[in-house]
Amino acid sequence: MNPLMAFGAAAVTAMLVFYALEGRSAVFVLAFAAACLASSVYGFLQGAWPFGVAEFVWAGVALHRWRMRRGPASG
């Protein structure tokens, strides 16, 4: 397994774990967004740009869900 493949496997595994834990805390929603972003980077580095684009969109969706779960911003 080369380093790029290991990075991709770790990113997708993190996505699965954080998605499963989302109900426990908004922190896991944010972690899921970060894992989606890492998966997007993997897709672009590997040359699978449709995968990279899809994961980038999912990262944006997850960030939006994290903002909604956090509630109104204080200040």
N, CA, C and O of each residue as an XYZ file, in Angstrom:
300
protein
N       0.855     -1.170      0.000
C       0.000      0.000      0.000
C       0.905      1.238      0.000
O       1.780      1.383      0.853
N       0.675      2.119     -0.969
C       1.479      3.337     -1.034
C       0.912      4.415     -0.096
O      -0.220      4.284      0.370
N       1.672      5.465      0.184
C       1.214      6.496      1.127
C      -0.104      7.172      0.714
O      -0.929      7.491      1.570
N      -0.299      7.387     -0.582
C      -1.542      8.021     -1.025
C      -2.751      7.121     -0.742
O      -3.797      7.596     -0.299
N      -2.598      5.837     -0.999
C      -3.677      4.900     -0.729
C      -3.968      4.820      0.771
O      -5.127      4.743      1.178
N      -2.922      4.839      1.584
C      -3.100      4.812      3.039
C      -3.829      6.067      3.517
O      -4.701      5.991      4.382
N      -3.469      7.218      2.953
C      -4.151      8.476      3.298
C      -5.632      8.395      2.942
O      -6.484      8.784      3.741
N      -5.943      7.897      1.753
C      -7.333      7.763      1.329
C      -8.115      6.809      2.223
O      -9.255      7.091      2.594
N      -7.502      5.684      2.567
C      -8.173      4.723      3.449
C      -8.432      5.335      4.824
O      -9.497      5.127      5.406
N      -7.470      6.084      5.342
C      -7.645      6.734      6.645
C      -8.743      7.794      6.587
O      -9.540      7.913      7.518
N      -8.789      8.561      5.501
C      -9.809      9.608      5.368
C     -11.207      9.010      5.304
O     -12.122      9.500      5.966
N     -11.377      7.965      4.520
C     -12.700      7.343      4.379
C     -13.102      6.639      5.676
O     -14.275      6.660      6.051
N     -12.144      6.017      6.360
C     -12.441      5.388      7.649
C     -12.871      6.436      8.670
O     -13.818      6.219      9.426
N     -12.175      7.571      8.692
C     -12.546      8.655      9.606
C     -13.948      9.164      9.297
O     -14.723      9.449     10.211
N     -14.276      9.279      8.010
C     -15.632      9.708      7.638
C     -16.673      8.770      8.240
O     -17.661      9.224      8.816
N     -16.453      7.468      8.108
C     -17.401      6.476      8.614
C     -17.544      6.574     10.132
O     -18.657      6.571     10.658
N     -16.421      6.659     10.826
C     -16.448      6.718     12.287
C     -17.141      7.991     12.772
O     -18.008      7.933     13.643
N     -16.761      9.141     12.210
C     -17.346     10.399     12.673
C     -18.823     10.509     12.299
O     -19.607     11.095     13.045
N     -19.207      9.953     11.156
C     -20.627      9.949     10.784
C     -21.430      9.138     11.793
O     -22.528      9.533     12.184
N     -20.879      8.008     12.211
C     -21.572      7.170     13.192
C     -21.710      7.869     14.544
O     -22.653      7.597     15.286
N     -20.783      8.761     14.866
C     -20.781      9.437     16.169
C     -21.458     10.807     16.156
O     -21.514     11.472     17.190
N     -21.969     11.234     15.011
C     -22.544     12.586     14.897
C     -23.636     12.880     15.913
O     -23.754     14.019     16.363
N     -24.424     11.905     16.282
C     -25.511     12.133     17.222
C     -25.048     12.486     18.624
O     -25.831     13.012     19.415
N     -23.807     12.211     18.943
C     -23.300     12.452     20.295
C     -22.894     13.891     20.555
O     -23.039     14.387     21.672
N     -22.381     14.574     19.519
C     -21.888     15.936     19.730
C     -21.683     16.628     18.384
O     -21.402     15.984     17.373
N     -21.829     17.936     18.395
C     -21.568     18.722     17.191
C     -20.100     18.644     16.778
O     -19.771     18.863     15.612
N     -19.224     18.334     17.720
C     -17.802     18.197     17.407
C     -17.589     17.099     16.365
O     -16.727     17.225     15.496
N     -18.373     16.026     16.451
C     -18.227     14.935     15.494
C     -18.742     15.327     14.106
O     -18.275     14.796     13.098
N     -19.691     16.242     14.053
C     -20.150     16.754     12.757
C     -19.015     17.552     12.110
O     -18.763     17.431     10.911
N     -18.342     18.360     12.911
C     -17.199     19.118     12.404
C     -16.062     18.178     11.978
O     -15.413     18.399     10.956
N     -15.836     17.142     12.765
C     -14.804     16.162     12.412
C     -15.168     15.435     11.116
O     -14.296     15.139     10.299
N     -16.458     15.150     10.935
C     -16.906     14.528      9.683
C     -16.624     15.454      8.502
O     -16.184     14.998      7.446
N     -16.874     16.743      8.675
C     -16.588     17.713      7.612
C     -15.102     17.713      7.270
O     -14.737     17.751      6.095
N     -14.246     17.671      8.284
C     -12.803     17.644      8.050
C     -12.397     16.359      7.334
O     -11.539     16.388      6.451
N     -13.001     15.241      7.703
C     -12.696     13.970      7.040
C     -13.164     13.993      5.587
O     -12.491     13.445      4.713
N     -14.307     14.619      5.321
C     -14.772     14.764      3.940
C     -13.790     15.608      3.139
O     -13.504     15.300      1.982
N     -13.282     16.653      3.740
C     -12.298     17.500      3.069
C     -11.020     16.712      2.771
O     -10.454     16.829      1.684
N     -10.572     15.915      3.733
C      -9.389     15.074      3.509
C      -9.649     14.077      2.387
O      -8.773     13.822      1.561
N     -10.836     13.523      2.360
C     -11.206     12.577      1.304
C     -11.244     13.278     -0.053
O     -10.885     12.683     -1.070
N     -11.673     14.526     -0.072
C     -11.674     15.308     -1.298
C     -10.249     15.525     -1.802
O      -9.971     15.381     -2.992
N      -9.366     15.868     -0.897
C      -7.960     16.046     -1.265
C      -7.417     14.748     -1.853
O      -6.717     14.767     -2.865
N      -7.735     13.628     -1.224
C      -7.300     12.333     -1.745
C      -7.820     12.118     -3.169
O      -7.071     11.699     -4.052
N      -9.090     12.405     -3.383
C      -9.667     12.220     -4.714
C      -8.933     13.035     -5.773
O      -8.623     12.525     -6.850
N      -8.657     14.297     -5.469
C      -7.942     15.141     -6.428
C      -6.506     14.647     -6.646
O      -6.026     14.625     -7.780
N      -5.821     14.253     -5.569
C      -4.449     13.768     -5.714
C      -4.377     12.471     -6.507
O      -3.409     12.222     -7.226
N      -5.399     11.658     -6.369
C      -5.429     10.381     -7.058
C      -5.834     10.543     -8.516
O      -5.609      9.644     -9.327
N      -6.421     11.667     -8.850
C      -6.847     11.913    -10.218
C      -8.310     11.628    -10.465
O      -8.780     11.691    -11.601
N      -9.033     11.314     -9.399
C     -10.469     11.041     -9.516
C     -11.224     12.318     -9.142
O     -11.838     12.404     -8.078
N     -11.166     13.316    -10.048
C     -11.726     14.619     -9.707
C     -13.225     14.596     -9.425
O     -13.670     15.397     -8.602
N     -14.057     13.718    -10.060
C     -15.476     13.717     -9.662
C     -15.662     13.339     -8.186
O     -16.517     13.894     -7.496
N     -14.860     12.397     -7.720
C     -14.890     12.017     -6.306
C     -14.443     13.195     -5.440
O     -15.049     13.477     -4.407
N     -13.386     13.876     -5.865
C     -12.899     15.034     -5.125
C     -13.940     16.130     -5.016
O     -14.097     16.742     -3.959
N     -14.654     16.380     -6.109
C     -15.703     17.401     -6.101
C     -16.848     16.979     -5.189
O     -17.337     17.780     -4.393
N     -17.275     15.732     -5.301
C     -18.395     15.244     -4.471
C     -18.055     15.334     -2.989
O     -18.891     15.757     -2.191
N     -16.864     14.950     -2.616
C     -16.472     15.014     -1.209
C     -16.329     16.455     -0.732
O     -16.600     16.748      0.432
N     -15.911     17.351     -1.610
C     -15.827     18.770     -1.255
C     -17.221     19.322     -0.965
O     -17.408     20.097     -0.027
N     -18.194     18.919     -1.775
C     -19.581     19.344     -1.550
C     -20.087     18.786     -0.222
O     -20.732     19.500      0.546
N     -19.795     17.502      0.052
C     -20.215     16.905      1.322
C     -19.588     17.635      2.507
O     -20.232     17.804      3.543
N     -18.339     18.065      2.362
C     -17.697     18.830      3.439
C     -18.471     20.123      3.699
O     -18.674     20.509      4.850
N     -18.899     20.785      2.629
C     -19.699     22.002      2.781
C     -21.036     21.742      3.449
O     -21.469     22.518      4.301
N     -21.687     20.661      3.070
C     -22.969     20.285      3.684
C     -22.767     20.003      5.172
O     -23.559     20.445      6.004
N     -21.709     19.270      5.502
C     -21.434     18.958      6.903
C     -21.111     20.220      7.706
O     -21.536     20.346      8.855
N     -20.371     21.147      7.118
C     -20.095     22.414      7.810
C     -21.386     23.179      8.087
O     -21.552     23.763      9.158
N     -22.289     23.172      7.125
C     -23.581     23.830      7.321
C     -24.349     23.154      8.460
O     -24.933     23.836      9.302
N     -24.352     21.836      8.489
C     -25.046     21.110      9.565
C     -24.402     21.399     10.917
O     -25.102     21.502     11.924
N     -23.071     21.532     10.951
C     -22.382     21.850     12.194
C     -22.789     23.236     12.696
O     -23.039     23.424     13.886
N     -22.853     24.209     11.772
C     -23.280     25.562     12.160
C     -24.701     25.553     12.717
O     -24.992     26.250     13.689
N     -25.576     24.774     12.111
C     -26.961     24.709     12.576
C     -27.051     24.054     13.958
O     -27.854     24.472     14.791
N     -26.243     23.047     14.197
C     -26.260     22.360     15.500
C     -25.671     23.205     16.606
O     -26.074     23.086     17.763
N     -24.714     24.064     16.260
C     -24.088     24.919     17.270
C     -25.066     25.927     17.833
O     -24.920     26.374     18.970
N     -26.055     26.282     17.048
C     -27.016     27.281     17.484
C     -26.565     28.677     17.116
O     -25.573     28.847     16.407
N     -27.295     29.688     17.599
C     -26.952     31.066     17.263
C     -25.568     31.444     17.784
O     -25.171     31.051     18.881
N     -24.857     32.204     16.986
C     -23.517     32.644     17.386
C     -23.637     33.664     18.513
O     -24.488     34.553     18.480
N     -22.781     33.519     19.491
C     -22.811     34.486     20.598
C     -21.982     35.708     20.220
O     -20.966     35.600     19.534
N     -22.427     36.848     20.672
C     -21.655     38.059     20.408
C     -22.412     38.965     19.616
O     -21.930     40.049     19.287
